[in-house]
């Protein structure tokens, strides 16, 4: 796997090997996919698989809606090849050393959930592609000390307050014509979505402060744009996956924050009820819309809307994903009892091995803020005070206290080693509505940390917990929260394990940080109070810092900078570098290492 493909899968949080994705033509006659950076097509009716002789390595391959052409990216150039392997040619070639065609920039894939860099026209005669010029972006370097023979990797990383990539869009015909899309790119530098369907070509853009988002209709022949819709907000506008889009009848789908509910709108009219938090649009099948939404943040359900009808598809609590096409609905359900895939309600046979340990989370609403919390106890627990391990994420990307057992494998393993494991979703985690999303106020770390403290103390009212032995572990945002806990609340937390923590807010990515903290030049105090470096002299509890040395999301500099500050302050701590590991941070023996650290730090024999 190339470094670029590995990075792409990292951004998509794809841990799979082999075929990571595939796509089809509109009639679902042909499947296109890549394997080992080579291009293949499969005939749906016969099952025959054929390798297409595209230039290797192949990335981002997508077949056009008619099934005749396949576009792909090779060495930063956008190319097209016939489904039969003939007429392989470039459509757009880089005109500079830092220019790419057909690929999303760092902030799009890491912060906007936009993983595409080009989109086919419905008739397959042209496509719209992103030209990304990374030359304005600062250059950082990462290297793996375990491989001194390899040179450092130069990384264009747009940290908070620094220049972003210059992104433009171009309509490119298979006949070689090219038209640039015209909008105020200086005022609206973020391209959050591109949608091209039978109704219109839409481009959604956002300004740097993220307070204004516009849907623009594009004339593919001239590149001229017309404003279709504008959202504004005093703090930030929210990107919703799958939107904007049109139904087959041409109705525009979008969402609106109505009171404390994110509601689906059709041509501007809300069609979902108050209290149902729309999370994402999954499929549009004619005039039927399949979408995911929360009635409770512990359960993401599937719903369909069609004119005059709103129907809940899944009723068992859990995390549900799905697709709908040709009237057929496929549901991927992860519940507290099982993981299943069904086609119109008929289960597909699973060949997955049954794990030897099955998580048994107990879900609660704790405290005055009804914090959604999961508690896991050791298998066969018969009573007695248990040391506690808090295991949060706490960031806005996802919640962890959910009705899906597959989210708890690691937590149950730690519980079976003799801990009461507590997972609490505090303010800012998704699924509870716009007010909860924005409930952190001006002091961002304080509410996040206080919610963990409150969940711990509320859980102690229901379980026999040893509050004199409380550890906390986490990764990424959870790693930040773990370090924050032992630095600022050592009266409550007695040991911390911080994996891939963001320790200096100025060193993390622009779109992600600036959404809640604003621009550093305008809000320096917000960045300072959210960072951990100045807290180093106050460390009084054992702290283990873990970081993958080739992490290009939260760079290793975060751990190194905090460690240096701790060392300068004379504060003992432990650093575990993971050679060759990226932000996913998987390493053999890591849980055992963490367990040994917790036992020693908490005095558990």
C-alpha positions as CSV (number, residue, x, y, z in Angstrom):
1,X,0.0,0.0,0.0
2,X,1.4,3.4,-0.9
3,X,1.9,6.1,1.7
4,X,-0.9,8.1,-0.1
5,X,-3.4,5.2,0.0
6,X,-2.5,4.6,3.6
7,X,-3.1,8.2,4.4
8,X,-6.4,8.2,2.5
9,X,-7.7,5.2,4.5
10,X,-6.5,6.9,7.7
11,X,-8.6,10.0,6.9
12,X,-11.6,7.7,6.2
13,X,-10.9,5.7,9.4
14,X,-10.7,2.6,7.2
15,X,-8.9,-0.2,8.9
16,X,-9.6,-2.8,6.2
17,X,-7.1,-4.6,4.0
18,X,-7.7,-5.6,0.4
19,X,-10.6,-3.8,-1.4
20,X,-11.4,-0.7,0.6
21,X,-14.1,0.7,-1.6
22,X,-16.0,0.2,-4.9
23,X,-18.4,2.0,-7.1
24,X,-20.9,1.2,-9.9
25,X,-22.4,2.8,-12.9
26,X,-26.0,4.1,-12.6
27,X,-27.5,0.9,-13.9
28,X,-25.4,-1.2,-11.5
29,X,-24.0,-3.3,-14.4
30,X,-20.3,-2.7,-13.7
31,X,-18.3,-2.5,-10.5
32,X,-15.0,-0.6,-10.5
33,X,-12.5,-1.0,-7.7
34,X,-8.7,-1.0,-6.9
35,X,-6.6,-3.7,-5.4
36,X,-2.9,-3.3,-4.7
37,X,-3.1,0.1,-6.5
38,X,-4.3,-1.7,-9.7
39,X,-7.6,-1.0,-11.4
40,X,-10.3,-3.8,-11.9
41,X,-13.8,-4.0,-13.2
42,X,-16.4,-6.7,-12.4
43,X,-19.4,-7.5,-14.5
44,X,-22.4,-7.8,-12.1
45,X,-24.4,-10.3,-14.2
46,X,-21.6,-12.7,-15.0
47,X,-19.3,-12.1,-12.0
48,X,-16.3,-11.9,-14.4
49,X,-13.5,-9.7,-13.0
50,X,-11.1,-8.0,-15.4
51,X,-8.0,-6.0,-14.8
52,X,-8.0,-2.7,-16.6
53,X,-4.5,-1.6,-17.8
54,X,-4.4,1.8,-16.1
55,X,-1.2,3.4,-15.1
56,X,-0.1,2.3,-11.6
57,X,-0.4,3.3,-8.9
58,X,-4.1,3.9,-9.3
59,X,-6.1,5.9,-6.7
60,X,-9.6,7.3,-6.4
61,X,-11.0,5.3,-9.3
62,X,-14.7,5.9,-10.2
63,X,-16.7,4.7,-13.1
64,X,-19.0,7.2,-14.9
65,X,-22.8,6.8,-14.6
66,X,-23.0,5.4,-18.1
67,X,-20.4,2.7,-17.4
68,X,-18.2,3.6,-20.4
69,X,-15.3,5.5,-18.7
70,X,-13.3,5.2,-15.5
71,X,-11.6,8.3,-14.0
72,X,-8.6,7.8,-11.6
73,X,-5.7,9.7,-10.1
74,X,-2.1,8.7,-10.9
75,X,0.8,10.7,-9.5
76,X,-1.4,13.7,-8.8
77,X,-2.8,13.9,-12.3
78,X,-6.4,13.1,-13.2
79,X,-6.8,10.5,-15.9
80,X,-9.5,8.6,-17.7
81,X,-9.6,5.2,-19.3
82,X,-12.2,3.2,-21.2
83,X,-13.9,0.5,-19.3
84,X,-12.3,-1.8,-21.9
85,X,-8.8,-0.6,-21.1
86,X,-8.5,1.6,-24.2
87,X,-7.8,5.3,-24.6
88,X,-6.0,5.9,-21.3
89,X,-5.2,9.6,-21.2
90,X,-4.7,12.6,-18.8
91,X,-7.5,15.0,-18.3
92,X,-5.6,17.4,-16.0
93,X,-1.9,17.4,-15.2
94,X,-0.2,19.3,-12.3
95,X,1.2,22.6,-13.3
96,X,3.4,22.9,-10.3
97,X,5.3,20.7,-7.8
98,X,2.6,21.2,-5.1
99,X,-0.4,20.9,-7.3
100,X,-2.8,17.9,-7.4
101,X,-5.9,17.2,-9.5
102,X,-8.8,15.1,-8.4
103,X,-7.8,14.7,-4.7
104,X,-9.2,16.3,-1.6
105,X,-7.0,18.6,0.4
106,X,-6.0,17.8,4.0
107,X,-8.7,19.8,5.7
108,X,-11.5,18.4,3.4
109,X,-10.8,14.8,4.3
110,X,-9.8,15.4,7.9
111,X,-12.3,17.9,9.0
112,X,-15.2,18.2,6.5
113,X,-15.9,14.5,5.7
114,X,-15.2,15.2,2.1
115,X,-13.1,12.4,0.7
116,X,-13.7,13.1,-3.0
117,X,-11.7,15.4,-5.3
118,X,-13.8,14.9,-8.5
119,X,-17.4,14.1,-9.5
120,X,-18.9,12.8,-12.7
121,X,-21.6,14.5,-14.6
122,X,-24.8,12.4,-14.9
123,X,-24.3,11.9,-18.6
124,X,-20.7,10.8,-18.2
125,X,-19.4,13.3,-20.8
126,X,-17.6,15.5,-18.3
127,X,-16.6,15.8,-14.6
128,X,-15.9,18.5,-12.1
129,X,-12.5,18.3,-10.5
130,X,-10.6,20.0,-7.7
131,X,-7.2,21.6,-8.4
132,X,-5.4,21.9,-5.1
133,X,-2.3,24.1,-4.8
134,X,-0.6,23.2,-1.5
135,X,2.3,25.7,-2.0
136,X,0.8,28.3,0.4
137,X,0.7,25.7,3.2
138,X,3.6,25.5,5.6
139,X,5.9,22.5,5.4
140,X,6.4,20.3,8.4
141,X,8.5,17.1,8.5
142,X,7.8,13.7,10.2
143,X,10.2,10.8,10.3
144,X,10.3,7.3,11.8
145,X,13.4,6.9,13.9
146,X,13.0,3.2,13.7
147,X,14.0,3.5,10.0
148,X,17.0,5.9,9.8
149,X,17.6,4.9,6.3
150,X,14.4,6.6,5.2
151,X,14.4,10.4,4.7
152,X,11.8,12.5,6.6
153,X,8.5,13.0,4.9
154,X,7.6,16.6,4.0
155,X,4.0,17.3,5.0
156,X,1.9,20.3,4.0
157,X,0.0,20.8,7.2
158,X,-2.4,23.8,7.6
159,X,-2.3,24.5,11.4
160,X,-4.6,26.9,13.0
161,X,-4.2,30.5,11.8
162,X,-1.8,29.5,9.0
163,X,-2.6,29.6,5.2
164,X,-4.7,26.8,3.7
165,X,-4.4,25.1,0.4
166,X,-5.7,27.1,-2.6
167,X,-8.7,25.0,-4.0
168,X,-10.4,25.7,-7.3
169,X,-12.9,23.7,-9.3
170,X,-12.9,23.0,-13.0
171,X,-15.5,21.4,-15.3
172,X,-13.5,19.1,-17.6
173,X,-15.0,17.5,-20.7
174,X,-13.8,14.2,-22.1
175,X,-13.2,16.2,-25.3
176,X,-10.5,18.3,-23.5
177,X,-12.6,21.4,-22.8
178,X,-12.1,23.0,-19.4
179,X,-14.1,25.7,-17.6
180,X,-13.2,27.1,-14.2
181,X,-16.0,27.6,-11.7
182,X,-16.3,31.2,-10.6
183,X,-17.0,32.2,-7.0
184,X,-15.3,34.5,-4.5
185,X,-12.6,32.0,-3.4
186,X,-10.9,34.6,-1.2
187,X,-14.0,35.1,0.9
188,X,-15.1,31.4,0.7
189,X,-12.0,29.3,0.7
190,X,-13.5,26.0,1.9
191,X,-15.3,23.7,-0.6
192,X,-17.4,21.5,1.7
193,X,-19.5,19.6,-0.9
194,X,-20.0,19.1,-4.6
195,X,-23.1,17.5,-5.9
196,X,-23.9,16.8,-9.6
197,X,-27.2,15.2,-10.3
198,X,-29.9,15.3,-13.0
199,X,-31.3,18.5,-11.5
200,X,-28.2,20.7,-11.1
201,X,-24.5,21.0,-10.3
202,X,-24.2,22.4,-6.8
203,X,-21.1,23.6,-5.0
204,X,-21.2,24.3,-1.3
205,X,-18.6,26.8,0.1
206,X,-17.8,28.1,3.5
207,X,-15.8,31.1,4.7
208,X,-12.7,30.8,6.9
209,X,-14.5,31.7,10.2
210,X,-17.1,29.1,9.2
211,X,-19.9,31.5,10.0
212,X,-21.4,31.6,6.5
213,X,-22.1,28.6,4.2
214,X,-23.4,29.0,0.7
215,X,-25.0,26.6,-1.8
216,X,-24.1,27.7,-5.3
217,X,-25.7,26.5,-8.5
218,X,-23.1,26.2,-11.3
219,X,-23.6,26.5,-15.0
220,X,-21.2,23.8,-16.4
221,X,-20.9,25.5,-19.7
222,X,-19.6,28.8,-18.4
223,X,-18.6,28.2,-14.8
224,X,-20.9,31.0,-13.6
225,X,-22.5,30.5,-10.2
226,X,-25.8,31.5,-8.7
227,X,-26.6,31.7,-5.0
228,X,-29.3,29.0,-4.1
229,X,-29.1,29.2,-0.4
230,X,-27.1,30.8,2.4
231,X,-26.7,29.8,6.1
232,X,-25.3,32.1,8.7
233,X,-24.5,31.6,12.4
234,X,-22.8,33.7,15.1
235,X,-20.4,30.8,16.0
236,X,-20.3,28.2,13.2
237,X,-22.4,26.7,10.4
238,X,-22.6,22.9,10.4
239,X,-21.6,20.6,7.6
240,X,-24.0,17.6,7.2
241,X,-22.8,14.6,5.3
242,X,-24.8,13.9,2.1
243,X,-26.1,17.4,1.7
244,X,-27.1,19.4,-0.3
245,X,-28.8,17.1,-2.7
246,X,-31.9,16.8,-4.9
247,X,-34.7,14.3,-5.1
248,X,-35.6,12.9,-8.5
249,X,-38.4,15.5,-8.7
250,X,-35.8,18.3,-8.2
251,X,-36.6,19.2,-4.6
252,X,-33.6,20.6,-2.7
253,X,-32.6,18.8,0.5
254,X,-30.9,20.6,3.3
255,X,-31.2,21.0,7.1
256,X,-32.1,23.8,9.4
257,X,-31.4,24.3,13.1
258,X,-35.0,24.8,14.4
259,X,-34.9,25.5,18.1
260,X,-32.8,22.7,19.5
261,X,-33.3,20.3,16.6
262,X,-31.5,19.8,13.3
263,X,-34.3,19.1,10.9
264,X,-34.4,17.9,7.4
265,X,-35.8,20.4,4.9
266,X,-37.3,19.9,1.4
267,X,-37.3,23.0,-0.6
268,X,-36.9,25.0,2.6
269,X,-39.7,23.3,4.5
270,X,-38.9,21.1,7.6
271,X,-40.2,17.6,7.1
272,X,-38.9,15.9,10.3
273,X,-40.3,16.5,13.8
274,X,-38.7,18.4,16.7
275,X,-36.5,16.2,18.8
276,X,-35.3,14.1,15.9
277,X,-31.7,15.1,15.2
278,X,-30.8,14.5,11.6
279,X,-27.2,13.2,11.4
280,X,-26.6,12.5,7.7
281,X,-28.2,11.6,4.4
282,X,-27.3,8.1,3.2
283,X,-29.2,7.6,0.0
284,X,-31.7,9.2,-2.4
285,X,-33.8,6.7,-4.3
286,X,-36.1,8.6,-6.6
287,X,-38.1,10.8,-4.2
288,X,-37.3,8.6,-1.2
289,X,-34.6,9.9,1.2
290,X,-32.8,7.4,3.5
291,X,-31.2,9.2,6.4
292,X,-29.7,8.6,9.9
293,X,-30.9,10.5,12.9
294,X,-30.9,10.4,16.7
295,X,-33.9,10.4,19.0
296,X,-31.4,9.6,21.8
297,X,-27.6,10.0,21.4
298,X,-27.0,6.4,22.3
299,X,-28.9,5.1,19.2
300,X,-28.5,6.2,15.6
301,X,-31.6,5.0,13.7
302,X,-32.5,4.9,10.0
303,X,-35.5,6.8,8.6
304,X,-37.0,7.3,5.2
305,X,-38.8,10.4,4.0
306,X,-40.9,10.6,0.8
307,X,-43.7,13.0,-0.1
308,X,-46.4,12.6,2.5
309,X,-44.5,9.9,4.5
310,X,-41.9,9.7,7.3
311,X,-41.0,6.2,8.4
312,X,-38.6,4.8,11.0
313,X,-36.7,1.9,9.4
314,X,-34.8,0.6,12.5
315,X,-36.4,0.3,15.9
316,X,-33.9,-1.7,17.9
317,X,-31.4,0.7,19.7
318,X,-28.0,0.6,18.1
319,X,-25.8,2.3,15.5
320,X,-27.2,1.9,12.1
321,X,-25.9,2.6,8.6
322,X,-27.5,1.7,5.3
323,X,-28.1,2.3,1.6
324,X,-31.2,2.3,-0.6
325,X,-31.4,1.9,-4.3
326,X,-34.1,0.6,-6.6
327,X,-36.5,0.3,-3.7
328,X,-34.1,-2.1,-1.9
329,X,-32.8,-1.1,1.5
330,X,-29.6,-2.6,3.0
331,X,-29.1,-2.0,6.7
332,X,-25.9,-2.5,8.7
333,X,-27.0,-2.8,12.3
334,X,-24.7,-2.8,15.4
335,X,-26.7,-3.3,18.6
336,X,-26.0,-4.6,22.1
337,X,-26.9,-8.1,21.0
338,X,-25.3,-8.5,17.5
339,X,-23.8,-7.1,14.3
340,X,-26.0,-7.9,11.3
341,X,-26.5,-6.8,7.7
342,X,-30.0,-7.2,6.2
343,X,-31.4,-6.7,2.7
344,X,-35.1,-5.6,3.0
345,X,-35.1,-7.3,6.4
346,X,-33.5,-10.5,5.3
347,X,-30.2,-11.2,7.2
348,X,-27.0,-11.9,5.2
349,X,-24.9,-14.8,6.6
350,X,-21.9,-13.6,8.5
351,X,-18.6,-15.5,8.5
352,X,-17.1,-13.3,11.2
353,X,-15.5,-15.2,14.1
354,X,-17.3,-14.9,17.4
355,X,-15.1,-13.1,20.0
356,X,-14.3,-15.1,23.2
357,X,-15.4,-12.1,25.3
358,X,-18.7,-10.3,24.7
359,X,-19.0,-6.7,26.1
360,X,-21.8,-6.1,28.5
361,X,-22.2,-2.3,28.8
362,X,-24.8,-0.8,31.1
363,X,-26.2,2.4,29.8
364,X,-27.2,5.3,32.0
365,X,-28.2,8.9,32.1
366,X,-26.3,10.4,35.0
367,X,-26.4,13.6,36.9
368,X,-28.3,16.9,36.3
369,X,-27.2,17.0,32.7
370,X,-28.2,13.4,32.0
371,X,-24.8,12.5,30.8
372,X,-25.0,9.5,28.5
373,X,-22.7,7.0,30.2
374,X,-21.7,3.3,29.8
375,X,-20.4,1.3,32.7
376,X,-18.6,-2.0,32.2
377,X,-17.8,-4.4,35.0
378,X,-15.5,-7.5,35.1
379,X,-17.1,-10.7,33.8
380,X,-18.4,-12.6,36.8
381,X,-18.1,-9.6,39.2
382,X,-19.5,-10.6,42.6
383,X,-19.2,-7.3,44.5
384,X,-16.6,-5.3,46.3
385,X,-15.1,-1.9,45.6
386,X,-13.5,-1.6,42.1
387,X,-10.8,0.7,41.0
388,X,-12.1,3.0,38.2
389,X,-10.9,3.5,34.6
390,X,-12.5,6.4,32.8
391,X,-12.4,5.7,29.1
392,X,-13.8,8.8,27.2
393,X,-13.4,10.3,23.8
394,X,-15.1,13.6,24.6
395,X,-14.6,15.2,21.2
396,X,-17.2,16.5,18.7
397,X,-16.5,13.8,16.1
398,X,-18.3,10.9,17.8
399,X,-20.0,9.7,21.0
400,X,-18.9,6.6,22.8
401,X,-21.7,5.7,25.2
402,X,-23.8,4.0,22.5
403,X,-26.1,0.9,22.3
404,X,-23.6,-1.1,20.2
405,X,-21.4,-3.7,21.8
406,X,-18.8,-3.5,19.0
407,X,-17.7,-0.2,20.5
408,X,-16.6,-1.7,23.7
409,X,-14.1,-4.5,23.0
410,X,-11.2,-2.6,24.5
411,X,-13.2,-1.3,27.4
412,X,-14.5,-4.8,28.3
413,X,-11.0,-6.1,28.2
414,X,-9.8,-3.5,30.7
415,X,-12.9,-4.2,32.9
416,X,-12.1,-7.9,32.9
417,X,-8.7,-7.0,34.4
418,X,-10.4,-5.8,37.5
419,X,-11.7,-2.3,36.7
420,X,-15.0,-0.5,36.6
421,X,-14.8,1.2,33.2
422,X,-16.8,4.3,32.8
423,X,-17.4,6.0,29.4
424,X,-19.2,9.3,29.5
425,X,-20.2,11.6,26.7
426,X,-20.0,15.2,27.8
427,X,-20.9,18.6,26.3
428,X,-20.0,19.0,22.7
429,X,-20.4,15.3,21.7
430,X,-22.9,14.8,18.8
431,X,-26.4,13.5,18.8
432,X,-28.1,15.7,21.4
433,X,-28.9,18.8,19.4
434,X,-27.4,22.2,18.5
435,X,-27.5,23.6,22.1
436,X,-25.5,20.6,23.4
437,X,-23.0,21.0,20.5
438,X,-22.4,24.6,21.6
439,X,-22.6,24.1,25.3
440,X,-18.9,24.4,26.2
441,X,-19.0,28.2,26.5
442,X,-15.9,30.4,26.5
443,X,-13.8,28.0,28.6
444,X,-13.7,25.0,26.4
445,X,-11.7,22.6,28.6
446,X,-13.6,23.2,31.8
447,X,-17.0,21.8,30.8
448,X,-15.5,18.7,29.1
449,X,-13.5,17.9,32.3
450,X,-16.3,18.7,34.7
451,X,-18.6,16.3,32.8
452,X,-16.2,13.5,33.4
453,X,-16.0,14.3,37.1
454,X,-19.7,14.5,37.4
455,X,-20.3,11.2,35.6
456,X,-17.7,9.5,37.9
457,X,-19.4,10.8,41.1
458,X,-22.9,10.0,39.8
459,X,-21.8,6.5,38.8
460,X,-20.5,6.0,42.4
461,X,-24.1,6.4,43.6
462,X,-25.0,3.2,41.6
463,X,-21.9,1.1,41.8
464,X,-19.3,0.2,44.5
465,X,-16.3,2.3,43.2
466,X,-13.0,3.0,44.8
467,X,-12.7,6.7,44.2
468,X,-9.2,6.7,45.7
469,X,-8.0,4.8,42.7
470,X,-9.2,6.4,39.5
471,X,-7.4,6.2,36.2
472,X,-8.3,7.8,32.9
473,X,-7.2,6.7,29.3
474,X,-8.0,8.1,25.9
475,X,-6.9,8.6,22.3
476,X,-6.8,11.7,20.2
477,X,-9.5,14.0,21.8
478,X,-9.7,11.4,24.6
479,X,-5.9,11.6,25.0
480,X,-6.2,15.3,25.4
481,X,-8.9,14.8,28.0
482,X,-6.8,12.2,29.9
483,X,-3.8,14.5,30.1
484,X,-6.1,17.5,31.0
485,X,-7.7,15.4,33.8
486,X,-4.4,14.6,35.7
487,X,-3.0,18.1,35.1
488,X,-6.0,20.1,36.3
489,X,-8.0,17.7,38.5
490,X,-5.4,15.6,40.4
491,X,-7.8,15.5,43.3
492,X,-10.1,13.3,41.3
493,X,-7.9,11.5,38.7
494,X,-4.8,9.6,40.0
495,X,-3.2,8.3,36.8
496,X,-3.6,9.2,33.1
497,X,-2.8,7.6,29.8
498,X,-2.9,10.1,26.9
499,X,-2.7,8.6,23.4
500,X,-2.0,10.9,20.5
501,X,-3.1,14.0,22.5
502,X,-3.4,17.5,21.1
503,X,-1.4,19.5,23.7
504,X,-0.9,22.8,21.8
505,X,-4.0,24.0,20.0
506,X,-1.9,26.2,17.7
507,X,-0.3,23.0,16.2
508,X,-3.6,21.3,15.1
509,X,-5.4,21.8,11.9
510,X,-7.1,25.0,10.8
511,X,-10.7,24.0,10.0
512,X,-11.0,21.8,13.0
513,X,-9.6,24.2,15.6
514,X,-11.0,27.4,14.2
515,X,-14.5,26.1,14.2
516,X,-14.8,26.3,18.0
517,X,-11.8,28.4,19.0
518,X,-11.8,31.0,16.3
519,X,-8.7,32.5,14.6
520,X,-5.6,32.5,16.9
521,X,-4.9,36.1,16.2
522,X,-8.4,37.1,17.4
523,X,-8.7,34.6,20.3
524,X,-5.2,34.0,21.7
525,X,-6.6,33.5,25.2
526,X,-8.9,30.7,24.0
527,X,-6.0,28.9,22.5
528,X,-3.8,29.4,25.6
529,X,-6.4,28.1,28.1
530,X,-7.2,25.1,26.0
531,X,-3.5,24.0,25.6
532,X,-1.6,21.9,28.1
533,X,2.0,23.1,27.9
534,X,1.7,25.7,30.6
535,X,0.1,23.2,33.0
536,X,3.3,21.0,33.0
537,X,4.7,22.3,36.3
538,X,1.6,21.3,38.1
539,X,1.7,17.6,37.2
540,X,1.4,15.5,40.5
541,X,0.0,12.3,39.1
542,X,1.5,9.5,36.9
543,X,1.1,10.3,33.2
544,X,1.8,8.0,30.3
545,X,2.1,9.7,26.9
546,X,1.7,7.5,23.8
547,X,2.2,8.6,20.2
548,X,2.7,7.1,16.8
549,X,5.8,8.5,15.3
550,X,4.4,8.8,11.8
551,X,1.0,10.3,12.9
552,X,0.2,13.0,10.3
553,X,-3.1,14.0,11.9
554,X,-2.0,14.8,15.5
555,X,1.7,15.1,14.9
556,X,4.2,13.7,17.4
557,X,5.3,17.2,18.2
558,X,2.3,17.5,20.6
559,X,3.6,14.7,22.8
560,X,7.2,15.8,22.5
561,X,6.4,19.4,23.4
562,X,4.5,18.4,26.5
563,X,7.2,16.0,27.5
564,X,9.8,18.7,27.1
565,X,7.8,21.1,29.3
566,X,7.4,18.4,31.9
567,X,11.1,17.6,31.9
568,X,12.0,21.3,32.2
569,X,9.7,21.5,35.2
570,X,11.2,18.4,36.8
571,X,8.0,16.5,36.6
572,X,8.4,12.7,36.2
573,X,6.3,11.1,33.4
574,X,6.5,8.2,30.9
575,X,6.6,8.5,27.1
576,X,5.9,5.5,24.8
577,X,6.8,6.1,21.2
578,X,5.2,3.8,18.6
579,X,7.6,3.4,15.7
580,X,5.8,3.1,12.3
581,X,2.4,3.8,13.9
582,X,0.0,6.5,12.6
583,X,-3.0,8.2,14.3
584,X,-4.8,4.9,14.5
585,X,-2.1,3.9,16.9
586,X,-2.6,0.1,16.9
587,X,0.4,-1.7,18.2
588,X,0.9,-5.3,19.6
589,X,1.0,-5.3,23.3
590,X,-0.2,-1.8,23.8
591,X,-3.1,-2.7,26.1
592,X,-0.9,-4.8,28.2
593,X,1.6,-1.9,28.6
594,X,-1.3,0.4,29.6
595,X,-2.5,-2.1,32.1
596,X,0.9,-2.5,33.7
597,X,1.1,1.3,34.0
598,X,-2.3,1.6,35.6
599,X,-1.7,-1.2,38.1
600,X,1.6,0.3,39.2
601,X,0.3,3.9,39.3
602,X,-2.9,3.0,41.2
603,X,-1.2,0.5,43.6
604,X,-3.1,-2.5,42.3
605,X,-1.4,-5.8,43.1
